[in-house]
Amino acid sequence: MNLAMWGKALRVIPRLEKDEWRRLDVVSRWLISTRAAVLVMTFISAAMAGMLAFRDGRFNLGPWLLLTIGLIMAHATNNLLNDLTDYWKGVDKDNYFRTQYGPQPLEQGLMTQRELLIYAGATGLVALAAGAALVYLRGPLALVLLGMGAFFVLFYTWPLKHIGLGELAVLVVWGPLMIGGGYFVVTGVWDWNVVLASLPYALGPTAVIFGRHIDKYAEDKARGIHTLPVLIGERAGRFAVLGMMAMQYFLVLYLVAIRFFTPTMLVVLFALSAVPQVWGIYRRPKPAQKPKDCPGDTWPLYFVAVAFLHNRRFGLWFLLGLLGDALLHVVRIA
């Protein structure tokens, strides 16, 4: 048991050699191979579904726990299958971008294909079991949502990411599917207003994946991987990210204006403190060498690192706002 490594793997994607890998416990290996640091985005989506359910007086702890476990395990499974698929297709060979910012277990010989399949199978079974329990509780619509989730887990890496649909898939998954669908399985009620309210946060993970695809724009273009930044161009991709971040704030303002949210949600405006750093980085192309404004020890992650920083800050303020919004609703009902 290596608690220090568990904590590190939940904050960043650790870089390590074979000897270090061999000394790790199974939990540390799972956290690193699933890129657990990014699973926080999925937890925030599940937390938001729960907060909205609590706000409406419909929160159920059991279904919410099943939802949270299922979503996190599904995301972890996707990350494992992503590496496996790219390894099979030869995408990660020859010092490809993915191998520069963190361990690719197969490409670097840390795991065998059999070991990774065992990890993916066990993780996927946990996700499937949680989903099956929710289908039993909520019926046919939950089955449709489970099927959509399984589709994105299995086919995000190929073909969706290769044909410019990966970014759209992220928007659908982290908003309408995770938060809107999550609200349904927790409460038993489908609410289109909740789907709309999911979009301010869903744009965050979408900006993150956009940032990562801009970071590896040259590599993807050379290998014929047609992510959306490759299709629209690097410059257009950078300004699309800035547009998505702006839309996050405008949507919150709109939802407050129509009184779906109370003014407590305006605390998300504190996340604007990250915008000067975001603007400073996204207004120009990625430099050839690590610049001084590159956040932390993240290089060659550059655009994605600052997008992740903004998303985490926005998400935490959004959660805090939801908590205040929910408490106000509870007080009014009482």
N, C-alpha and C positions, 0 to 999 in steps of 0.2 A: 504494500500500500504506500503510495507516494502522494500525499495530500498536496504538497507544494506543486507538483506537476499537474495534478487535477485542476488546481486553481489557475495555473498558468495557461493550460489548454482551454480553459473557459474564457480567458481574456484575449489571448492571441493565438496564432498558429505557430507553435514552436518549431524551430529549425534544429535538427539533430542528425547525428551520424548513426551508422549501423550498431556500433558498440553501445551507444546510449539507448537505442531502441531495444536491444536485447535485454537490458537491465530494467526495463519498464514493466509494471504490472499490467494486467489485461485491461483494467479500466482506463489507465493512461493511454494505452494503445488505441482503445476504442475512441476516446475523446479526441486524440490527435488525428486518427484516420478519418473520422467523421467531420473534422473541422468544427468542433463543438463551439468555438468562439462565435460562429455566425448563427448558431441555433438560438441565440438570444432573441433574434428577430422573430422567430416562430413563437417563442414563449410570450413575447409582447402581444402578438396577435391573439393568442389564446387568452391572455390576461384581459385584453380589451373586450373580447366576447363575454367573458365572465363579468366584467365591470358593467357592461351595458345590460346584461341580464339582471344583475343586482339592482341597478338603477330602476328597472321596471318591476321590481319585486318578484322576479321569476327565477332567481338563481337557485341552482341545484348542484351541490358539491360533487356528488358522485359522477354525473355526466360530465361536469367540467374537468374533473381529474382524468377521466377517460379521454376527453378531447385533448387535453394538454399533453398527456403521454403519447397519444396516437399521433398528434401533429409533429412533435419533436422527433419521435422515432421514424416517422415517414420522411422528414427532412434529412435525418441522418442517413437513412437508407438511400435516398437520392444522391447524397454526396458520395457514398461508397460506390454506387452504380455509375456515377459520373466518371470517377477515376477508372473503373473497370472498363467502361465503354471506350473512353479515350485511349486506354492502354491497348485494347484490342484493335482499334483503328489506327494506332501508331501516332496519334496526335501529340502525345507528351514526349516523344523522342527528341534527341538533339538539343537538350537544354531549353525546351519550350517554356513559355512564361509560367505555366502552372508549377513546374519543378523549381522555380527560382524563389518563390515566396514561402514555400512550406513543403514538407515531405509528401511526395506522391508515392505511397507505400509500394506499389507494384513496380513502377519505373525505377525506383531506387533500391529495389531488392529487399525492402524491409519486411514484406509479406509475400507469400505465394498467392497465386490466383485462388487456390482452394481455401486458404485462410481468409482472404477477403470475402469470398462467397459465403463462408460460414458466418462472418461478421454481418454481412448484408442480409443473409437469410434469417439469422436470429433477430436482428433489429427489425426487419420487415415483418416478421411474425408477430412481434409485440405490437407494432402499429396496426396490423391486420386484426389482431385479437381485440384491441381497443375499439377499432372501427366496427367490428362485428357486434360487439356489445351495444354500441350506440345504435346500430341498425335494429337490433332486437328491441331496444327501448323506444325508438322513434319511427320505425317503419320505412316505407318505400322511399320517401324523399332522402332519408339518411343513406339509403343504399345508393341512390343516384350520386350524392355527394361523395361517398366512399369511392365509387367508380371513377368519378372525375379526379379525385386525389390520386388514385392508383395510376390513372392514365398519365398524369403529369410527372409522377415519380419515375415511371418506366420510360417515358418518351421525351422528357425535357432535353436530355443531353443529345439524343438523336431520335428523330430528325428535327425537333422544334428549334433547338439552338442553332442548327445549321441552315435554317431557312428563314431567319429573321423573326421567328415567333417566340423565342425564349423570353424576351423582355415582356411581351404581352402576357405570357403564361405566368410570370412572376406577379404581375399586377393583378391578375385574376385570382391566383392562389392566395396571396397574402392579404387580400381584401375581401371580395365577395365570398370566396370559398372558406377561408380560415375564420374570418370574423363574422360575416353574414351566416355562413353555414354553421360556424361554432355557436353563434347565438341560438340558432334553431335547435341544435342537438341538446343544448343546455336547458332551453325553455320549452321546446315543443312548438314554437311559433316562428313562422317565417315573416320577416319584416323588411320591406324594401328600403325603409328609412335607415335601418341599420347597415344595409349594404352600401348606401350612399355615405354614411358616416364612417365606413371602413376605408374609404378611398384616401383621406388625408394620410393615414399611416401607410397604406399599401403603396403609395407613390414613393415612400422611403426605400424599401427593399428594391423597388424597380430602379430607382436612381443608383443604388449600390451595384446592382448587376450591370447597369449601363456603364458605371464607372470602371468596373472590372473589364468589360469588353472594350472600352476605349483604351485602357492600359495595354491590352494585348492586340490592339487594332492591327498593327503591322504583321504580327505573327499569324493572326486569324486570316487576314487577307491573303497572305502568302500560301496558306494551307487550304484555301477555298472554304473556310467556315464563315458563312454569311450571317453573322450577327447583325442586329439592326444598325449599330454604329458603322459596320463595314458597308452596309447598303446605303446609308444616308451620308456617310462621310464623317471623318474624325471631328471636324469643327462643328458640324451640325449636331453631332452626338454630345459634345461638351455643352452646347447651349440648350439642348433638349433636357439635360440634367438640371441646369439652372431653372428652366421653365417648370420642371416637375416639382422642384423644391418650392418655388414661388406658389404653385398651385396648391401645395399642402396648406399653406397659410390662408390662401383665399378661400379654400373649401371650409376651413374651420370658421372663418369670419361669416361665410354664407350660412353655415349650420347654426351659428349663434343668432344671426339676423332673422332666420325663420323660426327661431325658438325651439329647434330640436335640442340644441345644447343651451345650457345657461351660460352667462358670461364667465363663469369659472374656467371655461375652456380656453379663455384668452391667455392663460398662463403659458400656453405653447409659444407665445410671442417671445418668451425668454430664450427659446432655442435660436432666435435670430442672432444671438451672440456668436454663433458659429459661421454665419453667412459671410462676414469679411474674409475669413480664411478660405472658405469654399470659393468665393468669387476670385480671390487672388490666385488660386490654383487653376480654376476652370477657364479663366479668360485667355489662357495661352496654351499652346501645345505642350506635351510632355517633354521635358528636357532630356538630353542624352545621358547626363550624369545626375546623381542624387543632389537635389537643391537643398538649400538651408530650410525652406518652408515645408519640406516633406515631414509629415507627422511621425515622430517616434522612429523606431527601428523597423520600418515597414517596406522600404525600397526592395524590389521594384514596384510594389503596390504604391500607387500615387493618387490617381483620381479616385479609385475605389476606397482608399484609406480615409480620405477626407469625407467622402460620401457616407461611409459607415459611421464616422464620428458624428456627422450631422444627424443621421438617422437615429443613432442611439440617444442623442440629446433630445431630438424632437419626440421620439417615442416615450422617453421617460417623463417629459413634461406633459405629453398627451395623456399618459396613464394617470399622472397626478391630477390633471384637469378632470379626467373621467371620474376619479375618486371623489373629488369635490362636487362634481355634477351629480353623481349618484347619491351622495349624502344629502344634498339639497332636495332631491326628489323624494328621498325617504322621509325627511322632515316634513315636507309638504303633505305627503300621504298620511303621516301620523297626525 
